[in-house]
Amino acid sequence: MNDERRYMVLLEPHVSEKVSNLGDANNQYAFKVVRDATKAEIKEAVESIFEVSVLRVTTLNQKGKVKRGFRQGSQKTRKKDWKKAYVRLAEGQDIDFVAER
């Protein structure tokens, strides 16, 4: 995989209460990734960008939420579908999302 693709696979870290609990208990992190990314690409991207050892990658396609309009209650909109990846790291390793410069 080329360098440009590595940086395009990971869109952003996904932070929620569930992910925080997984991080504390199982050393897992979650990322929003592009819809066509494979597990091998996600693993390679995380290992090269954050310089950690990835044990396992689990992916899922998240359906977009249906929202009801405020002014027109009958009008419904739908958020975009997106792909989420849970990444499990080796013992003793972690990812620091805050850049130290």
C-alpha positions in Angstrom: 0.0 0.0 0.0 1.4 3.4 -0.9 1.8 6.2 1.6 -1.1 8.3 0.3 -3.5 5.4 0.7 -2.3 4.8 4.3 -3.3 8.3 5.3 -6.6 8.1 3.4 -7.8 4.9 5.1 -8.2 6.3 8.6 -10.6 9.2 8.6 -10.7 10.0 12.4 -10.8 8.3 15.8 -14.2 7.4 17.0 -14.7 8.4 20.6 -17.6 7.3 22.7 -18.3 5.8 26.1 -18.3 2.3 24.8 -14.9 2.8 23.1 -13.5 4.3 26.3 -14.5 1.2 28.2 -13.1 -1.1 25.6 -9.8 0.9 25.6 -9.5 0.5 29.3 -10.5 -3.2 29.5 -9.1 -4.7 26.2 -6.7 -2.2 24.8 -8.9 -1.5 21.8 -9.4 1.7 19.8 -12.0 2.6 17.2 -11.6 4.6 14.0 -13.9 5.8 11.3 -12.5 4.4 8.0 -13.3 4.7 4.3 -16.1 2.3 3.2 -13.8 0.3 0.8 -11.0 -0.3 3.3 -10.0 -3.9 4.1 -8.9 -5.2 7.5 -5.3 -5.7 6.1 -5.2 -2.0 4.9 -6.5 -0.8 8.3 -3.9 -2.8 10.2 -1.1 -1.6 8.0 -2.2 2.0 8.3 -2.5 2.0 12.1 0.9 0.2 12.5 2.7 2.6 10.2 1.1 5.9 11.4 1.1 5.2 15.2 4.1 2.8 15.3 2.2 0.1 17.3 1.6 -3.6 16.9 -1.9 -4.5 16.0 -3.2 -7.9 17.1 -6.7 -7.8 15.6 -9.0 -5.7 13.5 -12.8 -5.9 13.6 -14.9 -3.9 11.2 -18.6 -3.1 10.9 -20.8 -1.0 8.6 -22.7 1.5 10.7 -26.1 2.6 9.3 -26.8 6.3 9.3 -29.4 7.6 11.7 -32.8 8.8 10.5 -33.5 12.3 11.7 -36.9 14.1 11.8 -37.0 17.8 10.7 -37.7 20.4 13.3 -40.1 22.7 11.3 -41.6 20.1 9.1 -42.2 17.0 11.3 -43.1 14.8 8.4 -39.8 15.5 6.5 -37.2 12.9 7.4 -33.5 13.0 6.5 -30.9 10.3 6.8 -27.3 10.6 7.8 -24.7 8.9 5.7 -23.7 5.3 6.3 -20.1 4.8 7.5 -17.6 2.1 8.4 -16.1 1.6 11.8 -13.0 -0.4 12.7 -12.1 -1.7 16.2 -8.3 -2.2 16.5 -6.8 -4.3 19.3 -3.2 -3.5 20.2 -0.5 -5.6 21.9 -0.1 -5.5 25.6 1.7 -2.4 26.9 1.0 -0.3 23.8 -1.3 2.6 23.4 -2.2 5.4 21.0 -1.9 9.0 22.0 -4.1 11.1 19.7 -2.7 14.4 21.0 0.3 15.4 18.9 3.3 16.5 21.0 5.2 19.2 19.3 
